[in-house]
Amino acid sequence: MGAILRVFQPFVDFVYPPTCVSCDQLLEEGARHVCPACWKSIPRISRDHRLYVDTRGKILAQGIVDDLVSVFVFEKTGAFQELAHALKYEGFESIGLKLGRELGEVMKQWGVQAEVLIPVPLHKVKHRERGFNQSALIARGAAGVMKLPVKTDWLARTRNTRTQTQLSLEERERNVEGAFVVSEKGLDETEGKTVIIIDDVITTGSTIVSCAERLLEAGAAKIIAASAALAE
């Protein structure tokens, strides 16, 4: 199938010239889905950025997650919102891989050390509907930079939880309570590992913390939260 798509892609691009998912401008040759200008327009996270400091403080205060790494600032009217929508709902998987590579580079720059990457899992119903897990794509992109294995079978989501977008902090925590479980394979292999849990966007960290609790119970030594972006 991939070979067939490569053969017909030039014809498709001629009939339907590729445009940026954010600004609708024609893409230059070699660009995929997002133009360089829109990538550059997305605000980046730094260790002294207010949003990073606040989010990290709230997550680490619970004594479950040891550190936080992220790359971009999620703005509701910004380019990242368009990228996230194109990734999750239009199937532009290359965006997820690109976000993962950006995350991997930041983790290297920040000196993050770990032994395994675990994406936040989707429920099997949602995975079947969407066809992929966006967090797993980001993890794959990061893995290529970090040279670490991605384990998608250590952690599972047992409940098809509501979207967290419109929920309060308390509602988010209740929504994901008991929603994750470590698999038998995870129980066998998690012991003593430093794990990076990867999500697409972190707001309150409720989902990451819920995942981290299960992995710590399974014997993980240290948990690092990571995401492509942080949101207010």
N, CA, C and O of each residue as an XYZ file, in Angstrom:
928
protein
N       0.824     -1.209      0.000
C       0.000      0.000      0.000
C       0.855      1.256      0.000
O       0.554      2.217     -0.706
N       1.943      1.249      0.806
C       2.818      2.417      0.857
C       3.447      2.713     -0.481
O       3.573      3.876     -0.865
N       3.851      1.661     -1.211
C       4.453      1.849     -2.526
C       3.452      2.440     -3.510
O       3.801      3.300     -4.318
N       2.198      1.975     -3.439
C       1.151      2.502     -4.316
C       0.918      3.981     -4.053
O       0.783      4.775     -4.984
N       0.872      4.346     -2.762
C       0.667      5.753     -2.408
C       1.800      6.628     -2.915
O       1.570      7.749     -3.368
N       3.038      6.113     -2.840
C       4.177      6.901     -3.321
C       4.107      7.125     -4.824
O       4.517      8.173     -5.321
N       3.586      6.135     -5.546
C       3.469      6.265     -7.000
C       2.445      7.331     -7.367
O       2.680      8.141     -8.264
N       1.305      7.332     -6.670
C       0.220      8.233     -7.023
C       0.289      9.594     -6.324
O      -0.441     10.512     -6.697
N       1.161      9.738     -5.307
C       1.201     10.986     -4.547
C       1.488     12.215     -5.410
O       0.826     13.237     -5.227
N       2.460     12.162     -6.360
C       2.691     13.352     -7.198
C       1.441     13.786     -7.957
O       1.176     14.982     -8.080
N       0.662     12.814     -8.474
C      -0.572     13.149     -9.193
C      -1.586     13.789     -8.254
O      -2.226     14.784     -8.598
N      -1.728     13.200     -7.051
C      -2.663     13.759     -6.064
C      -2.265     15.179     -5.697
O      -3.118     16.062     -5.606
N      -0.965     15.404     -5.485
C      -0.485     16.743     -5.120
C      -0.709     17.749     -6.239
O      -0.916     18.937     -5.991
N      -0.664     17.248     -7.500
C      -0.899     18.150     -8.633
C      -2.364     18.579     -8.678
O      -2.671     19.750     -8.899
N      -3.270     17.609     -8.464
C      -4.702     17.905     -8.510
C      -5.146     18.669     -7.267
O      -5.929     19.616     -7.347
N      -4.625     18.237     -6.105
C      -4.961     18.889     -4.828
C      -3.669     19.336     -4.163
O      -3.130     18.620     -3.319
N      -3.159     20.517     -4.533
C      -1.875     20.967     -3.973
C      -1.907     20.974     -2.446
O      -2.856     21.495     -1.861
N      -0.892     20.407     -1.785
C      -0.897     20.340     -0.321
C      -0.777     21.719      0.309
O       0.031     22.546     -0.113
N      -1.599     21.949      1.329
C      -1.571     23.224      2.038
C      -1.350     22.989      3.518
O      -1.596     21.896      4.029
N      -0.888     24.013      4.197
C      -0.633     23.953      5.632
C      -1.953     23.802      6.394
O      -2.916     24.516      6.112
N      -2.001     22.882      7.350
C      -3.234     22.650      8.107
C      -3.573     23.835      9.006
O      -4.699     23.941      9.490
N      -2.614     24.720      9.232
C      -2.850     25.858     10.118
C      -3.218     27.130      9.364
O      -4.201     27.791      9.696
N      -2.423     27.472      8.344
C      -2.631     28.759      7.657
C      -3.174     28.620      6.240
O      -3.481     29.628      5.604
N      -3.300     27.386      5.726
C      -3.840     27.097      4.389
C      -2.939     27.565      3.241
O      -3.354     27.540      2.082
N      -1.736     27.984      3.548
C      -0.805     28.364      2.484
C      -0.253     27.111      1.810
O      -0.134     26.055      2.432
N       0.083     27.249      0.521
C       0.692     26.134     -0.194
C       2.009     25.754      0.474
O       2.796     26.614      0.868
N       2.229     24.456      0.590
C       3.454     23.973      1.212
C       4.585     23.918      0.197
O       4.383     23.562     -0.964
N       5.772     24.275      0.654
C       6.947     24.143     -0.191
C       7.292     22.664     -0.337
O       6.878     21.837      0.475
N       8.041     22.349     -1.361
C       8.434     20.963     -1.593
C       9.211     20.429     -0.389
O      10.140     21.073      0.097
N       8.828     19.270      0.076
C       9.494     18.648      1.226
C       8.773     18.867      2.537
O       8.985     18.115      3.488
N       7.913     19.895      2.612
C       7.159     20.152      3.848
C       5.948     19.229      3.894
O       5.339     18.945      2.863
N       5.600     18.762      5.094
C       4.468     17.857      5.253
C       3.450     18.448      6.216
O       3.717     18.588      7.410
N       2.303     18.785      5.695
C       1.122     19.194      6.462
C       1.242     20.564      7.136
O       0.238     21.267      7.252
N       2.422     20.961      7.577
C       2.587     22.220      8.316
C       3.762     22.996      7.722
O       4.833     22.433      7.496
N       3.560     24.277      7.475
C       4.633     25.091      6.898
C       5.630     25.499      7.982
O       5.275     25.542      9.160
N       6.875     25.801      7.597
C       7.896     26.203      8.578
C       7.487     27.410      9.401
O       7.809     27.491     10.586
N       6.771     28.364      8.777
C       6.377     29.575      9.513
C       5.425     29.248     10.661
O       5.521     29.838     11.737
N       4.510     28.312     10.435
C       3.571     27.945     11.505
C       4.282     27.176     12.616
O       3.981     27.375     13.792
N       5.220     26.303     12.257
C       6.009     25.634     13.289
C       6.717     26.662     14.167
O       6.723     26.555     15.393
N       7.313     27.660     13.513
C       8.077     28.666     14.265
C       7.175     29.569     15.100
O       7.628     30.165     16.077
N       5.899     29.674     14.722
C       4.998     30.586     15.432
C       4.529     30.028     16.771
O       3.995     30.775     17.591
N       4.718     28.735     17.010
C       4.225     28.125     18.243
C       5.179     28.462     19.391
O       6.365     28.142     19.307
N       4.692     29.101     20.462
C       5.568     29.426     21.596
C       6.158     28.164     22.209
O       5.477     27.146     22.334
N       7.420     28.240     22.587
C       8.110     27.090     23.151
C       8.227     27.218     24.671
O       8.288     28.316     25.225
N       8.257     26.062     25.315
C       8.407     25.993     26.763
C       9.889     26.070     27.129
O      10.741     25.513     26.438
N      10.174     26.757     28.207
C      11.513     26.731     28.799
C      11.349     26.399     30.277
O      10.235     26.428     30.800
N      12.451     26.086     30.953
C      12.348     25.686     32.360
C      11.911     26.826     33.273
O      11.444     26.592     34.388
N      12.065     28.067     32.793
C      11.617     29.192     33.619
C      10.312     29.809     33.109
O       9.880     30.852     33.600
N       9.693     29.168     32.134
C       8.408     29.649     31.634
C       7.358     29.496     32.731
O       7.317     28.466     33.404
N       6.513     30.502     32.917
C       5.531     30.486     33.995
C       4.637     29.251     33.941
O       4.378     28.626     34.969
N       4.168     28.899     32.749
C       3.281     27.754     32.624
C       3.994     26.467     33.017
O       3.406     25.605     33.670
N       5.259     26.334     32.623
C       6.015     25.135     32.986
C       6.232     25.070     34.496
O       6.034     24.023     35.112
N       6.633     26.175     35.081
C       6.900     26.202     36.526
C       5.630     25.857     37.303
O       5.673     25.057     38.237
N       4.499     26.458     36.921
C       3.238     26.200     37.625
C       2.791     24.750     37.472
O       2.423     24.097     38.448
N       2.827     24.251     36.229
C       2.365     22.881     35.969
C       3.266     21.867     36.659
O       2.780     20.922     37.281
N       4.552     22.056     36.551
C       5.496     21.134     37.185
C       5.295     21.111     38.692
O       5.299     20.047     39.311
N       5.117     22.298     39.281
C       4.930     22.374     40.721
C       3.701     21.618     41.183
O       3.747     20.915     42.193
N       2.584     21.756     40.446
C       1.343     21.076     40.820
C       1.473     19.567     40.685
O       0.995     18.821     41.539
N       2.123     19.112     39.609
C       2.256     17.669     39.379
C       3.204     17.039     40.395
O       2.893     15.998     40.973
N       4.350     17.661     40.611
C       5.345     17.074     41.511
C       4.909     17.142     42.967
O       5.377     16.351     43.787
N       4.011     18.083     43.307
C       3.569     18.230     44.696
C       2.867     16.981     45.204
O       2.783     16.771     46.414
N       2.365     16.158     44.307
C       1.655     14.947     44.724
C       2.602     13.809     45.090
O       2.167     12.776     45.598
N       3.911     13.999     44.829
C       4.903     13.015     45.231
C       4.887     11.735     44.425
O       5.392     10.713     44.889
N       4.326     11.762     43.243
C       4.221     10.565     42.400
C       5.115     10.681     41.172
O       5.818      9.735     40.817
N       5.086     11.841     40.526
C       5.914     12.104     39.345
C       7.165     12.866     39.782
O       7.090     13.769     40.615
N       8.316     12.495     39.213
C       9.587     13.085     39.620
C      10.008     14.297     38.803
O      10.755     15.141     39.298
N       9.539     14.399     37.551
C       9.948     15.537     36.734
C       8.982     15.693     35.568
O       8.176     14.804     35.291
N       9.071     16.830     34.890
C       8.201     17.148     33.772
C       9.027     17.735     32.638
O       9.910     18.564     32.858
N       8.727     17.291     31.418
C       9.379     17.820     30.215
C       8.296     18.122     29.191
O       7.375     17.327     29.005
N       8.403     19.265     28.527
C       7.471     19.585     27.459
C       8.151     20.511     26.457
O       9.272     20.970     26.680
N       7.461     20.779     25.354
C       8.091     21.518     24.261
C       7.367     22.817     23.939
O       7.984     23.880     23.874
N       6.048     22.727     23.736
C       5.301     23.868     23.227
C       4.228     24.341     24.209
O       3.838     23.624     25.130
N       3.764     25.574     23.981
C       2.627     26.126     24.707
C       1.390     25.939     23.845
O       1.350     26.380     22.696
N       0.374     25.280     24.409
C      -0.882     25.086     23.694
C      -1.733     26.338     23.853
O      -2.091     26.719     24.968
N      -2.055     26.975     22.731
C      -2.939     28.141     22.721
C      -4.187     27.793     21.910
O      -4.080     27.249     20.810
N      -5.354     28.099     22.441
C      -6.603     27.690     21.798
C      -6.774     28.287     20.405
O      -7.463     27.710     19.564
N      -6.160     29.426     20.159
C      -6.297     30.051     18.846
C      -4.996     29.990     18.056
O      -4.872     30.645     17.022
N      -4.031     29.217     18.526
C      -2.736     29.184     17.876
C      -2.562     28.010     16.926
O      -3.460     27.186     16.753
N      -1.385     27.952     16.317
C      -1.092     26.906     15.339
C      -1.086     25.523     15.969
O      -1.464     24.551     15.314
N      -0.664     25.412     17.232
C      -0.605     24.085     17.835
C      -1.986     23.452     17.913
O      -2.125     22.242     17.737
N      -3.005     24.255     18.174
C      -4.362     23.717     18.242
C      -4.746     23.096     16.904
O      -5.375     22.038     16.869
N      -4.374     23.741     15.812
C      -4.674     23.207     14.482
C      -3.897     21.914     14.236
O      -4.426     20.967     13.655
N      -2.646     21.880     14.679
C      -1.834     20.681     14.521
C      -2.427     19.518     15.303
O      -2.538     18.403     14.792
N      -2.806     19.789     16.547
C      -3.358     18.739     17.399
C      -4.658     18.185     16.812
O      -4.900     16.979     16.861
N      -5.481     19.058     16.266
C      -6.737     18.618     15.661
C      -6.462     17.771     14.418
O      -7.100     16.738     14.213
N      -5.517     18.206     13.597
C      -5.186     17.454     12.381
C      -4.615     16.089     12.719
O      -4.862     15.114     12.009
N      -3.857     16.018     13.794
C      -3.281     14.744     14.216
C      -4.369     13.802     14.737
O      -4.454     12.653     14.304
N      -5.192     14.279     15.656
C      -6.144     13.408     16.344
C      -7.353     13.050     15.489
O      -7.856     11.929     15.563
N      -7.827     14.001     14.672
C      -9.108     13.792     14.011
C      -9.027     13.693     12.486
O      -9.997     13.299     11.839
N      -7.875     14.050     11.908
C      -7.725     13.939     10.461
C      -6.662     12.915     10.073
O      -6.422     12.675      8.890
N      -6.031     12.316     11.075
C      -5.116     11.216     10.806
C      -3.768     11.593     10.230
O      -3.124     10.756      9.597
N      -3.319     12.816     10.425
C      -2.015     13.224      9.907
C      -0.925     12.741     10.866
O      -0.417     13.503     11.689
N      -0.581     11.468     10.739
C       0.307     10.828     11.702
C       1.717     11.415     11.690
O       2.405     11.379     12.710
N       2.154     11.950     10.562
C       3.505     12.515     10.495
C       3.664     13.693     11.453
O       4.776     13.986     11.894
N       2.549     14.379     11.781
C       2.616     15.476     12.747
C       2.988     14.929     14.113
O       3.798     15.525     14.824
N       2.398     13.794     14.485
C       2.731     13.177     15.770
C       4.191     12.783     15.852
O       4.840     12.998     16.875
N       4.710     12.209     14.781
C       6.125     11.816     14.766
C       7.032     13.040     14.861
O       8.050     13.010     15.553
N       6.665     14.107     14.173
C       7.445     15.352     14.225
C       7.425     15.946     15.638
O       8.459     16.375     16.149
N       6.250     15.969     16.263
C       6.156     16.460     17.641
C       7.024     15.611     18.571
O       7.667     16.138     19.479
N       7.038     14.304     18.342
C       7.861     13.417     19.154
C       9.340     13.690     18.991
O      10.092     13.662     19.965
N       9.762     13.953     17.767
C      11.188     14.273     17.550
C      11.564     15.570     18.260
O      12.650     15.686     18.828
N      10.648     16.550     18.222
C      10.900     17.803     18.940
C      11.020     17.531     20.437
O      11.899     18.077     21.104
N      10.128     16.681     20.964
C      10.169     16.335     22.389
C      11.456     15.594     22.724
O      12.076     15.863     23.753
N      11.861     14.671     21.871
C      13.103     13.934     22.103
C      14.309     14.855     22.160
O      15.197     14.666     22.991
N      14.349     15.846     21.286
C      15.480     16.793     21.285
C      15.519     17.589     22.585
O      16.590     17.820     23.146
N      14.339     18.010     23.063
C      14.298     18.764     24.321
C      14.742     17.878     25.481
O      15.475     18.338     26.357
N      14.313     16.622     25.503
C      14.720     15.724     26.573
C      16.232     15.526     26.570
O      16.845     15.444     27.635
N      16.834     15.450     25.399
C      18.292     15.336     25.323
C      18.953     16.606     25.836
O      19.925     16.538     26.589
N      18.438     17.761     25.438
C      19.004     19.037     25.872
C      18.906     19.199     27.381
O      19.811     19.753     28.006
N      17.814     18.719     27.974
C      17.601     18.857     29.414
C      18.280     17.748     30.215
O      18.207     17.729     31.443
N      18.933     16.836     29.520
C      19.654     15.774     30.215
C      18.760     14.737     30.870
O      19.129     14.144     31.884
N      17.571     14.514     30.286
C      16.634     13.538     30.846
C      17.165     12.127     30.606
O      17.558     11.784     29.491
N      17.172     11.320     31.654
C      17.655      9.934     31.560
C      16.530      8.989     31.939
O      15.848      9.194     32.943
N      16.339      7.962     31.141
C      15.301      6.964     31.415
C      15.637      5.681     30.672
O      16.607      5.609     29.918
N      14.812      4.678     30.903
C      15.038      3.376     30.262
C      13.929      2.968     29.309
O      14.116      2.083     28.475
N      12.783      3.606     29.429
C      11.665      3.201     28.584
C      10.666      4.348     28.443
O      10.510      5.167     29.349
N       9.993      4.394     27.293
C       8.939      5.368     27.031
C       7.601      4.642     26.992
O       7.473      3.606     26.339
N       6.602      5.181     27.692
C       5.269      4.584     27.698
C       4.250      5.663     27.328
O       4.087      6.626     28.078
N       3.565      5.528     26.197
C       2.517      6.501     25.857
C       1.270      6.285     26.694
O       0.946      5.152     27.050
N       0.575      7.354     27.007
C      -0.724      7.225     27.671
C      -1.643      6.449     26.737
O      -1.839      6.863     25.595
N      -2.211      5.336     27.191
C      -3.001      4.491     26.293
C      -4.405      5.032     26.032
O      -4.993      5.716     26.871
N      -4.924      4.710     24.855
C      -6.328      4.943     24.546
C      -7.133      3.710     24.930
O      -6.597      2.603     24.980
N      -8.414      3.901     25.199
C      -9.287      2.749     25.362
C      -9.428      2.061     24.003
O      -9.359      2.718     22.964
N      -9.622      0.761     24.009
C      -9.661     -0.008     22.758
C     -10.766      0.472     21.823
O     -10.613      0.392     20.604
N     -11.867      0.966     22.363
C     -12.952      1.472     21.518
C     -12.500      2.723     20.773
O     -12.701      2.843     19.565
N     -11.884      3.657     21.509
C     -11.426      4.889     20.884
C     -10.275      4.616     19.922
O     -10.174      5.250     18.872
N      -9.408      3.671     20.281
C      -8.303      3.313     19.393
C      -8.845      2.734     18.086
O      -8.326      3.032     17.010
N      -9.875      1.916     18.180
C     -10.470      1.326     16.977
C     -11.120      2.405     16.118
O     -11.025      2.351     14.892
N     -11.773      3.375     16.731
C     -12.422      4.452     15.983
C     -11.398      5.340     15.280
O     -11.581      5.723     14.125
N     -10.311      5.664     15.999
C      -9.323      6.596     15.467
C      -8.301      5.900     14.576
O      -7.799      6.482     13.615
N      -8.003      4.655     14.905
C      -7.039      3.901     14.105
C      -5.613      4.001     14.593
O      -4.742      3.294     14.085
N      -5.349      4.855     15.559
C      -4.009      5.018     16.109
C      -4.108      5.772     17.429
O      -5.146      6.347     17.757
N      -3.018      5.757     18.171
C      -2.918      6.506     19.428
C      -1.933      7.644     19.204
O      -0.751      7.400     18.958
N      -2.403      8.879     19.285
C      -1.527     10.023     19.011
C      -0.348     10.086     19.984
O       0.746     10.499     19.600
N      -0.557      9.684     21.229
C       0.539      9.695     22.196
C       1.597      8.657     21.839
O       2.784      8.866     22.089
N       1.169      7.539     21.257
C       2.116      6.512     20.822
C       2.947      7.010     19.651
O       4.132      6.690     19.555
N       2.344      7.788     18.758
C       3.102      8.371     17.651
C       4.158      9.340     18.177
O       5.299      9.337     17.714
N       3.772     10.164     19.141
C       4.731     11.103     19.731
C       5.856     10.328     20.412
O       7.025     10.700     20.303
N       5.505      9.254     21.112
C       6.521      8.430     21.757
C       7.475      7.822     20.735
O       8.683      7.773     20.967
N       6.942      7.360     19.610
C       7.799      6.796     18.565
C       8.775      7.831     18.021
O       9.947      7.534     17.790
N       8.277      9.054     17.818
C       9.156     10.113     17.343
C      10.256     10.418     18.335
O      11.412     10.601     17.955
N       9.892     10.474     19.628
C      10.890     10.736     20.681
C      11.880      9.595     20.796
O      13.065      9.817     21.045
N      11.395      8.368     20.614
C      12.258      7.188     20.738
C      13.375      7.202     19.716
O      14.488      6.756     19.999
N      13.080      7.719     18.511
C      14.103      7.784     17.485
C      15.250      8.699     17.864
O      16.388      8.485     17.446
N      14.952      9.718     18.655
C      15.978     10.663     19.103
C      16.676     10.146     20.355
O      17.900     10.215     20.468
N      15.891      9.630     21.288
C      16.426      9.199     22.575
C      17.051      7.807     22.545
O      17.769      7.424     23.469
N      16.775      7.044     21.471
C      17.269      5.659     21.357
C      16.792      4.810     22.537
O      17.557      4.070     23.154
N      15.491      4.948     22.823
C      14.869      4.195     23.908
C      13.707      3.379     23.357
O      13.104      3.780     22.361
N      13.375      2.253     23.970
C      12.233      1.468     23.520
C      10.913      2.107     23.931
O      10.816      2.760     24.970
N       9.900      1.903     23.095
C       8.533      2.323     23.408
C       7.742      1.081     23.784
O       7.720      0.105     23.034
N       7.092      1.114     24.944
C       6.296     -0.019     25.403
C       4.822      0.373     25.405
O       4.362      1.105     26.282
N       4.096     -0.120     24.418
C       2.662      0.178     24.329
C       1.807     -0.890     24.991
O       0.586     -0.754     25.070
N       2.452     -1.958     25.469
C       1.699     -3.069     26.060
C       1.937     -3.229     27.560
O       1.597     -4.264     28.133
N       2.516     -2.214     28.199
C       2.719     -2.286     29.646
C       1.559     -1.676     30.409
O       1.333     -2.007     31.573
N       0.822     -0.786     29.759
C      -0.230     -0.021     30.422
C      -1.466     -0.021     29.532
O      -1.359      0.149     28.318
N      -2.635     -0.208     30.129
C      -3.885     -0.226     29.368
C      -4.924      0.660     30.047
O      -4.914      0.846     31.264
N      -5.815      1.198     29.230
C      -6.942      1.982     29.750
C      -8.161      1.073     29.787
O      -8.607      0.575     28.753
N      -8.697      0.860     30.982
C      -9.793     -0.102     31.146
C     -11.167      0.528     31.019
O     -12.160     -0.179     30.849
N     -11.237      1.855     31.099
C     -12.519      2.547     30.936
C     -12.412      3.570     29.829
O     -11.389      4.243     29.698
N     -13.466      3.694     29.027
C     -13.502      4.690     27.961
C     -13.931      6.019     28.574
O     -15.102      6.392     28.510
N     -12.982      6.722     29.162
C     -13.268      7.928     29.935
C     -13.732      9.080     29.047
O     -13.464      9.110     27.845
N     -14.425     10.016     29.661
C     -14.845     11.239     28.960
C     -13.615     12.064     28.618
O     -12.578     11.954     29.271
N     -13.741     12.891     27.586
C     -12.666     13.821     27.284
C     -12.479     14.776     28.460
O     -13.451     15.190     29.092
N     -11.232     15.119     28.748
C     -10.930     15.955     29.903
C     -11.105     17.447     29.618
O     -11.034     18.261     30.538
N     -11.329     17.808     28.372
C     -11.225     19.198     27.931
C     -12.063     20.170     28.757
O     -11.566     21.219     29.165
N     -13.329     19.834     29.007
C     -14.230     20.779     29.671
C     -14.404     20.502     31.162
O     -15.294     21.072     31.794
N     -13.562     19.628     31.736
C     -13.736     19.234     33.136
C     -12.867     20.076     34.066
O     -11.803     20.559     33.678
N     -13.338     20.240     35.295
C     -12.550     20.909     36.326
C     -11.461     19.958     36.821
O     -11.442     18.783     36.453
N     -10.565     20.463     37.648
C      -9.494     19.625     38.187
C     -10.062     18.424     38.936
O      -9.620     17.293     38.732
N     -11.045     18.671     39.804
C     -11.636     17.583     40.580
C     -12.325     16.572     39.667
O     -12.231     15.365     39.889
N     -13.019     17.065     38.638
C     -13.708     16.173     37.697
C     -12.699     15.368     36.874
O     -12.933     14.200     36.565
N     -11.589     15.994     36.524
C     -10.555     15.279     35.777
C      -9.984     14.127     36.601
O      -9.772     13.028     36.089
N      -9.743     14.394     37.870
C      -9.177     13.358     38.733
C     -10.145     12.199     38.897
O      -9.737     11.038     38.861
N     -11.430     12.507     39.079
C     -12.438     11.445     39.208
C     -12.601     10.685     37.898
O     -12.820      9.474     37.892
N     -12.492     11.407     36.795
C     -12.708     10.809     35.483
C     -11.690      9.711     35.169
O     -12.027      8.706     34.542
N     -10.431      9.911     35.613
C      -9.378      8.929     35.289
C      -9.062      8.003     36.461
O      -8.206      7.126     36.343
N      -9.749      8.192     37.596
C      -9.482      7.333     38.747
C      -9.804      5.868     38.408
O     -10.923      5.547     38.009
N      -8.825      5.005     38.571
C      -9.009      3.591     38.298
C      -9.159      3.247     36.828
O      -9.604      2.151     36.489
N      -8.786      4.183     35.943
C      -8.988      3.957     34.509
C      -7.829      3.213     33.853
O      -7.940      2.797     32.700
N      -6.713      3.039     34.572
C      -5.530      2.419     33.977
C      -5.091      1.201     34.787
O      -5.296      1.131     35.999
N      -4.490      0.261     34.097
C      -3.983     -0.939     34.742
C      -2.694     -1.368     34.057
O      -2.556     -1.229     32.841
N      -1.753     -1.889     34.832
C      -0.507     -2.418     34.280
C      -0.743     -3.855     33.837
O      -1.325     -4.649     34.577
N      -0.299     -4.186     32.647
C      -0.494     -5.526     32.099
C       0.430     -6.534     32.788
O       1.331     -6.150     33.534
N       0.204     -7.803     32.536
C       1.067     -8.841     33.092
C       2.507     -8.655     32.627
O       3.448     -8.832     33.400
N       2.668     -8.297     31.360
C       4.019     -8.053     30.852
C       4.657     -6.866     31.555
O       5.838     -6.889     31.900
N       3.843     -5.813     31.764
C       4.352     -4.653     32.477
C       4.764     -4.996     33.891
O       5.792     -4.525     34.377
N       3.968     -5.812     34.549
C       4.297     -6.226     35.918
C       5.622     -6.984     35.954
O       6.382     -6.871     36.916
N       5.894     -7.758     34.904
C       7.135     -8.533     34.852
C       8.354     -7.668     34.570
O       9.463     -8.004     34.988
N       8.157     -6.536     33.852
C       9.308     -5.800     33.331
C       9.488     -4.389     33.891
O      10.517     -3.760     33.643
N       8.511     -3.883     34.637
C       8.577     -2.503     35.132
C       9.525     -2.341     36.314
O      10.078     -1.260     36.516
N       9.716     -3.378     37.082
C      10.490     -3.323     38.327
C      11.824     -2.597     38.147
O      12.658     -2.990     37.331
N      12.008     -1.521     38.938
C      13.269     -0.803     38.972
C      13.532      0.121     37.807
O      14.608      0.714     37.734
N      12.593      0.265     36.895
C      12.809      1.077     35.695
C      12.497      2.553     35.933
O      11.595      2.894     36.698
N      13.251      3.416     35.271
C      12.894      4.826     35.165
C      12.081      4.988     33.891
O      12.557      4.689     32.796
N      10.850      5.464     34.043
C       9.881      5.468     32.949
C       9.502      6.900     32.583
O       9.287      7.737     33.460
N       9.422      7.174     31.292
C       8.870      8.432     30.802
C       7.481      8.145     30.247
O       7.339      7.380     29.292
N       6.449      8.757     30.843
C       5.082      8.627     30.340
C       4.808      9.809     29.419
O       5.009     10.963     29.796
N       4.347      9.510     28.210
C       4.189     10.552     27.189
C       2.720     10.754     26.836
O       1.994      9.801     26.551
N       2.297     12.023     26.862
C       0.956     12.417     26.437
C       1.097     13.505     25.374
O       2.174     14.078     25.207
N       0.005     13.789     24.652
C       0.093     14.848     23.652
C       0.077     16.223     24.309
O       0.938     17.059     24.034
N      -0.915     16.458     25.189
C      -1.024     17.745     25.894
C      -1.284     17.480     27.370
O      -2.124     16.652     27.723
N      -0.564     18.183     28.224
C      -0.794     18.111     29.671
C      -1.393     19.429     30.136
O      -0.866     20.504     29.849
N      -2.509     19.330     30.863
C      -3.126     20.529     31.443
C      -2.955     20.498     32.958
O      -2.157     21.258     33.506
N      -3.683     19.641     33.626
C      -3.531     19.510     35.080
C      -2.595     18.365     35.455
O      -2.080     18.322     36.572
N      -2.376     17.445     34.530
C      -1.523     16.283     34.818
C      -2.277     15.118     35.440
O      -1.659     14.127     35.828
N      -3.604     15.212     35.543
C      -4.386     14.154     36.194
C      -4.207     12.803     35.511
O      -4.072     11.779     36.182
N      -4.204     12.796     34.201
C      -4.066     11.534     33.463
C      -2.687     10.932     33.687
O      -2.562      9.741     33.973
N      -1.653     11.756     33.556
C      -0.277     11.284     33.751
C      -0.101     10.737     35.164
O       0.494      9.675     35.349
N      -0.609     11.448     36.152
C      -0.453     11.020     37.551
C      -1.165      9.689     37.781
O      -0.649      8.820     38.483
N      -2.351      9.530     37.188
C      -3.071      8.274     37.337
C      -2.277      7.113     36.738
O      -2.208      6.035     37.329
N      -1.680      7.333     35.570
C      -0.818      6.309     34.956
C       0.394      6.029     35.837
O       0.771      4.875     36.043
N       1.000      7.096     36.354
C       2.207      6.952     37.174
C       1.940      6.151     38.436
O       2.780      5.352     38.851
N       0.790      6.353     39.046
C       0.441      5.605     40.261
C       0.470      4.106     40.007
O       1.003      3.341     40.811
N      -0.108      3.692     38.882
C      -0.158      2.263     38.574
C       1.249      1.711     38.321
O       1.566      0.598     38.740
N       2.081      2.484     37.642
C       3.433      2.012     37.329
C       4.305      1.952     38.584
O       5.129      1.047     38.723
N       4.130      2.899     39.489
C       4.865      2.847     40.751
C       4.442      1.636     41.571
O       5.280      0.975     42.184
N       3.156      1.347     41.584
C       2.669      0.167     42.288
C       3.254     -1.111     41.698
O       3.429     -2.109     42.397
N       3.555     -1.066     40.395
C       4.127     -2.234     39.725
C       5.639     -2.334     39.918
O       6.259     -3.301     39.477
N       6.234     -1.332     40.580
C       7.654     -1.412     40.894
C       8.561     -0.459     40.164
O       9.779     -0.541     40.324
N       8.016      0.455     39.356
C       8.863      1.440     38.682
C       9.617      2.269     39.716
O       9.086      2.588     40.779
N      10.873      2.616     39.389
C      11.705      3.356     40.335
C      11.466      4.852     40.262
O      11.568      5.548     41.273
N      11.145      5.357     39.065
C      11.036      6.803     38.876
C      10.143      7.064     37.665
O      10.194      6.345     36.668
N       9.319      8.116     37.777
C       8.414      8.465     36.693
C       8.671      9.905     36.245
O       8.712     10.827     37.059
N       8.842     10.072     34.945
C       8.985     11.393     34.354
C       7.800     11.622     33.422
O       7.517     10.780     32.570
N       7.104     12.748     33.571
C       5.996     13.095     32.698
C       6.525     13.912     31.531
O       7.383     14.777     31.705
N       6.008     13.630     30.338
C       6.443     14.347     29.161
C       5.268     14.563     28.215
O       4.361     13.734     28.133
N       5.296     15.684     27.503
C       4.215     15.972     26.555
C       4.735     16.862     25.442
O       5.763     17.526     25.575
N       4.002     16.859     24.347
C       4.340     17.775     23.252
C       4.040     19.213     23.638
O       4.721     20.136     23.192
N       3.002     19.407     24.481
C       2.626     20.765     24.863
C       2.011     20.807     26.247
O       1.535     19.798     26.768
N       2.031     21.999     26.834
C       1.332     22.275     28.091
C       0.230     23.282     27.808
O       0.400     24.192     26.996
N      -0.908     23.111     28.486
C      -2.038     24.015     28.329
C      -2.436     24.584     29.674
O      -2.220     23.967     30.717
N      -3.024     25.777     29.636
C      -3.527     26.399     30.858
C      -4.653     25.551     31.430
O      -5.221     25.898     32.466
